[in-house]
Amino acid sequence: MKFLNIFMLIVRGLPALIEAIKTLEGLIPGQGKGEQKLAMLRSLLESAHEVAEDTEEPFAAVWPSWERLIARLVALFNKTGEFDE
């Protein structure tokens, strides 16, 4: 797995990922539903990865990075009140 390839993939996808997280939070509000939201984000990312023509790394190689980033973004949004009802 090439660091720069994965890093650039994540940097390019970050704005869309943030929007997807916020959209899912709006569609499925409340606590205790994080596992379902994460599964949906994974499905979205994996679907996009499958049809993308500019990815050099297999999805299994990049998913751990996406998963950690999602967890950190959600924690940040929770801490800053982004998801307060």
C-alpha positions as CSV (number, residue, x, y, z in Angstrom):
1,M,0.0,0.0,0.0
2,K,1.4,3.3,-1.0
3,F,1.2,6.1,1.6
4,L,0.9,8.9,-0.9
5,N,-1.9,7.2,-2.9
6,I,-4.0,6.6,0.3
7,F,-3.3,10.0,1.7
8,M,-4.4,11.8,-1.5
9,L,-7.4,9.6,-1.8
10,I,-8.5,10.6,1.7
11,V,-7.6,14.3,1.2
12,R,-9.7,14.4,-2.0
13,G,-12.6,12.6,-0.4
14,L,-12.6,14.5,2.9
15,P,-15.2,17.1,2.0
16,A,-17.6,14.5,0.6
17,L,-17.0,12.3,3.7
18,I,-17.8,15.1,6.1
19,E,-21.0,15.8,4.1
20,A,-21.9,12.1,4.1
21,I,-21.4,11.9,7.9
22,K,-23.6,15.0,8.5
23,T,-26.3,13.7,6.1
24,L,-26.5,10.3,7.8
25,E,-26.6,11.9,11.2
26,G,-29.6,14.0,10.0
27,L,-31.3,10.9,8.5
28,I,-30.6,8.7,11.5
29,P,-30.4,10.9,14.5
30,G,-29.8,9.8,18.1
31,Q,-27.3,7.9,20.1
32,G,-26.7,4.1,19.8
33,K,-26.9,4.0,16.0
34,G,-23.3,4.5,15.2
35,E,-22.7,1.0,14.0
36,Q,-25.5,1.3,11.4
37,K,-24.2,4.7,10.2
38,L,-20.6,3.3,10.0
39,A,-21.9,0.3,8.0
40,M,-23.7,2.7,5.6
41,L,-20.6,4.9,5.2
42,R,-18.5,1.8,4.4
43,S,-21.0,0.7,1.9
44,L,-21.0,4.1,0.2
45,L,-17.2,4.3,0.1
46,E,-16.9,0.7,-1.1
47,S,-19.4,1.2,-3.9
48,A,-17.6,4.4,-5.0
49,H,-14.3,2.6,-4.8
50,E,-15.5,-0.3,-7.0
51,V,-16.5,1.9,-9.9
52,A,-13.6,4.5,-9.6
53,E,-11.1,4.3,-12.3
54,D,-8.4,6.3,-10.5
55,T,-7.8,4.1,-7.5
56,E,-4.6,2.1,-7.3
57,E,-5.1,0.5,-3.9
58,P,-7.7,-2.1,-3.1
59,F,-10.6,-1.0,-0.8
60,A,-9.4,-3.4,1.9
61,A,-6.1,-1.4,2.1
62,V,-7.8,2.0,2.4
63,W,-10.8,1.1,4.6
64,P,-8.8,1.1,7.9
65,S,-7.7,4.7,7.2
66,W,-11.2,5.8,6.4
67,E,-12.6,4.1,9.5
68,R,-10.2,5.8,11.8
69,L,-10.9,9.2,10.1
70,I,-14.6,8.7,10.4
71,A,-14.3,7.8,14.1
72,R,-12.2,11.0,14.7
73,L,-14.5,13.2,12.8
74,V,-17.6,11.9,14.6
75,A,-15.8,12.3,18.0
76,L,-14.9,15.9,17.0
77,F,-18.5,16.7,15.9
78,N,-19.9,15.2,19.1
79,K,-17.4,17.2,21.2
80,T,-18.0,20.5,19.4
81,G,-21.8,20.0,19.5
82,E,-22.2,19.7,15.7
83,F,-24.7,16.8,16.3
84,D,-26.6,18.3,19.2
85,E,-30.3,18.0,18.8
